[in-house]
Amino acid sequence: MTIPYDKDFAVVLLADMIRIRRMEEKAAEMYGLGKIRGFLHLYIGEEAIAVGALHALSPDDNVIATYREHGHALVRGITMNSIMAEMFGKREGCSRGRGGSMHLFDRATRFFGGTAIVASGIPLAVGLALADRMQKMQRVTACFFGDGAVAEGAFHESMNLAALWQLPVLFLCENNYYAMGTALDRYESQTDLCVKASSYKMPAVKVDGMDVVAVHETIKRAVSHVRAGNGPYFVELQAYRFRPHSMFDPELYRARDEVDEWRRRDPIQQYYARLSDEGKLSEAEYVALGANADQEINNAVDFAEAGTFEPIEDLHRDVYTTELVP
C-alpha cells in the first residue's frame, strides 16, 4: 500500500521512530556506565506503536503508559533533556528525579505516567475518562499496556466499567508475546486478546504493530469512534521487543532464531524502505535524520550530567505533612 501522507508528515513518523531508537540505545549505554540506576525497560523494536498511535491523538487527550514508556513520553512532547535527566535521577527531570525510568510524568502534555505495576494504569484511564464525561469534555484517554496486563483483574474490571458506562477510553494493548519471561500461550488459555475485549461488547481489532502506517490509520479510526461518544475501543498491536525485558534479564526464555526473525521486520528499516521506494526520502536525508537524533541525545546527556541531585533536606518533601489541611 502506498504511504497515504505527504512527505513532511511521512518523514516526521520516521524521524520520531529514529529518535526513540537512538535515545533507547544511549540509555542502555548510560545504564552500563552506572549513570542510570534502578530498572530500565527498553522499547527497541516497538517504536511504530508509540509513533503511529500518539500522532493520531490531539494535544488535549490524556495518555497513560507502562514502565516501558520512554518513547511514548518523547513523542507526546516531553523533551529528551527532561526524560534523560529523569533517568539520571536529577531534579531537572520531568518528575524532579523522583520517578526515574518507570515514572515519567508531565502535566503540560497530559502524560499521566509511566506506571510500574502491571495493569495499574488501566483503572486510572477509566477514572480520567469518567471525570471527562462528568465534565462534558471531548477528550479521549489513551491507555497503553502490555499483553501481560490482560491476565490481571484490573484489566477486566476496567473493561467492564468502561463498556458499561460507555466511557471515552482507547485501550491499546502492546502485545509483544511475552509477559516478562513467560510466553503468551503459557499464561493465557485464550491467546486471541481481541476475544477477551469483545466479551465486554466493545470493538476490538488487531493491527501489525511493526507497521507505523497501519498503526496510525487504525488508531485514527479508533479515536474517531471514541471521540464521537460511542464508548471504548480496544486495539491489539502485535509487535516484538528486540531487547530483554529489562537490563537485569538474562533472556533465557527466547530462542535466538526467533529474535533474529523479528529483527528482520525492524519497523524503522521497513518504513524507510517504503519511503525510499516511493521517492519520498533520499539516503542522504535518512542519514541526516539519524545525525539530528544523535545530536539531540548528546545534548540530552550533557543536560542530565549537568543537572543536580535533590538535597537530603528534601527527602520528606511530598511524602507526608505535619500540617492539617482544613
N, C-alpha and C positions, 0 to 999 in steps of 0.2 A: 504494500500500500504506500502511495506517495505521502510524504510528510505534509500534513494539511495546514502548515503555518508559513508565514512569511519568514524571510531569512533572519531578521532581527530576533523574533521570539524563538525560532528554532535553535538559534545559537545560544540564547540565554539558557535553555534547558541543558544543553551540553556543557556550557560554562559552569553551571551550578553543580552538575554531577562531578566535574573535574575538581571544583573547589572542595567538595565534600571528600573526595578520594584523597587529595593531597593533604588536607587537614588531618584526616584519619591516619594516614601514613606517618605524618610528622608527630601526631600524638603518640603513636606506638614507639617512635624513636625517643621521644621525651620521657616516656614511661621507662624505657630501658636505661635511661640516664638517671633515673630517680627524681626527675623534675615533677612528674605526675605520680601521685601515690593513690593507694586505695584500689578500687575496682575500675576497670576500663573495658568497655564493651564496644567493639568496632563495628561499623556499618558497611564495611567494604564489600561490594557485590550487590547491595540493596539500594544503591543511590537513586535508581529510577523511580522508586516508590515515593520517597520524600519529595523529589523534584516534581514529578508528574502530579502528585496529589496536591501539594501546597500551592502550586501555581493555579490550581482550579478554585481556590478559596479567595474570599475577599479579606482585606485587612481587618475588618471588624469581626470576623469569625473567631471562635475560640479553638485553640489547638491543645491537645493533651497527648503526650508521647510516653514512651517507655524509658528504661535506663539506657537504651541504645539510641540516644536522641540527638547526638551532636549535629547530624545532617539536617534534621528537622529544624533545629534551632537556627542553624545558619541560613537555610532557605527562607525561614519565616522572617528574617530580618535582624536577628541578633548578630552583632558584629563578631568577626572572627577574633578580634582583640579581646572582647568581653568573654567569649567562650574559652579561649586559651587561658586567660587569666583565672577564670573559674577553675579550670582543671589543674592549674598550678596552685590553687588554694589562696589566691591573692584577693585583697579587698576590692580591687578594680574589676573583679569578675561579676557576671550578671546576677549571681546570688551572694555577692560580697565574700566569695571564697568559702562560704559555709556549706555549699551544696556539692561541689566537686562535679565529677563527670556525670553522675547519675541524677543530679537535681538542678538542671538548668531551668531558669525561670526568668520571664521578662513581661511585666505587666503592660508595657507600652505596645508590644506586638501581640498581646493576648496569648502568649505562650505560657500555659499553666503547668509546665513540667513535662518531662523529667520526673518519673516516679519509679522508685527502686523495687517495690513489691509487685510481683506478678499479678496483673489484673486490677491493681489498685486504682488505676486511672479511669477505669470504665464507670464505676459508680460516680466518680467526680464529674465525668462528662454528662451523665444523666442529671446530676444536680445543677450543673451550669445551664443545661438545656431547659430544665424546669423553671429556673429563675428567669431565663429569657422569655419563656412562654408566658409566665405570670406578669412580666413587664411589657408584654406585647412587642418584643424586639424581633427583628427579622434575621437574627444570627443563626448560623449553623455551628454546631460543636463537632469538630472532627477529632475522633479518638483513635490513636494508633495503639495496637497491642500485638503481641506475638501469638503464634498458634498455641503455645503452652497455656496462655490465659483462658483459652476456650474450655479447659478442663477445670477451671475454678468456679466456685459457687457464685462469686461476684459477677461473673460474666452472665450467667443465666438469670440471676435476679435483676440485673440491669437491663438485659434484653427484654425481659418480660415487662418491666415497668415502662421502658421507652415505647414499646409497642402498645401497651395498654392505654397510656396517656398520649400516644401519638406525638412524641417529643421530637424536636429537630436535631437528632443525633446521627452523625455519619460514623458508623463502626468500620474501622479499617484494620483488618487482620493481616499482619505481615507474616505470612506462612513460609518460613524458611525450613520447615520439615524437621526441626529439632528443638525440643524444649530443653535447653542446656545440652546435655549429652544423650537425651533419650529421643529416639526416632518417633515420628508421628504414629506409626502403626503399632508401636509398643505401649502407647499410653491412651490411645483413642480407639474405642471399638467401632466408631463411625468416623472414618477419615475424611469424608466429604463434609467440610465445615459449613458449607452453604446449607446443607440439610438441617444442621442444628439451628442456624439462624432462621431458616424458612419456617421452622416449627413455631416460631413466635410471630408468624403472619407478617413478615416484612420482606421486601425484595432482597434477594441475595444473589450476587453474581461473582464469578471468578474472572481474574484477569492475569495476564502474563506480567508479573512484577519486574521482569528484566527488560521490558519494552516501555520506555518512557512515554511514547506516543499513546500506546494502548492504555497505560495508566491514566494519563491526562484526560483522554477522551471519556474513559469510563467514569472517572471521578467528576467530571463536568456534568454528566448526566445524573449522577447520584446527588450532587449538590443541588441541581435544579429541582429534583424530586423533593428533597428535604426542605429547601427554602420555600417551596410552594405550599408548605403546610400539609404535606402528605405523610408525615411521620418518618420514622427512622429507616435507614438503608444500610445494608451490610455488604462490604466488598472484601473478598478474599484475594489478596495479592500474593501470588506464588513466586517466590524468589529463593535466594540462597546466599548465605553469608560465606565469604571466601576464607575468613579467618576463624580461629576458635571462638567459643562462646565468650570468653574473657581472656585477659592476659595470663590468668592462672591456669587455664585449661590445657592439659596435655594433648587433647584431641585424639583419644584412643578409640573413639566410637565410630569414626568415619573412615572409609577406605580412600586412599589417596587417589585412586582412579575416579571415584565419584566426584571429589573436589575438582580434579582436573577437567572432567567432563563439563561441569558447570562453569568453570572459568573460561571455557571456550565460548560461552554465551555472555561474556562480560558486557553489561549494559552500556558502558561508555564506548567500547570499541564497536559494538553493533550499531549504535546510533551514529557514531562518526562515519562509519562506512556508508550508511544510508545518505547522510548529508553530502558526503563526497560524491557518491554516485549520482545524486540529483543536482550537482553543481552548486550547492549552497554553501560549501565550505572548502577552502583550499588547504593543502597540507601546511602551508606557512601560517595560515590563520589558526589552524588547530594547535600548532606549536606555540603560537602566541598566547592562546588561552591557557596552556599549561604554565607558561612563563609568568603570566599575570597571577595565576593561582599561587605559584611558588613565592612571588614577591609578597602577596597578601599574607601567606602563612609565615614567612620570615619576619615580617613586620609584627605579626601577632605574637610570635615567640619573644621578640625583643620587648614588646609591650608587657608581656607576662613576666619576663625576667626582671624588668624594672619596677614591677609592682611591689606592693607592701603587704606583709602579713598582718593579720589583725592583732592588736596588742593584747597581752594577757589580761589587762584591765577590763576588756570587753567580753571576757569568757562567758559571763552570765547574761549578756545582752540578748534580749528576745527569747530567753528561756523561761524566766519567771519574773514576777514583780512583787515588791513588798507593799505597793500602794493599792488601796482598794479603789475600784472604779465604780462610781455611783451609778 
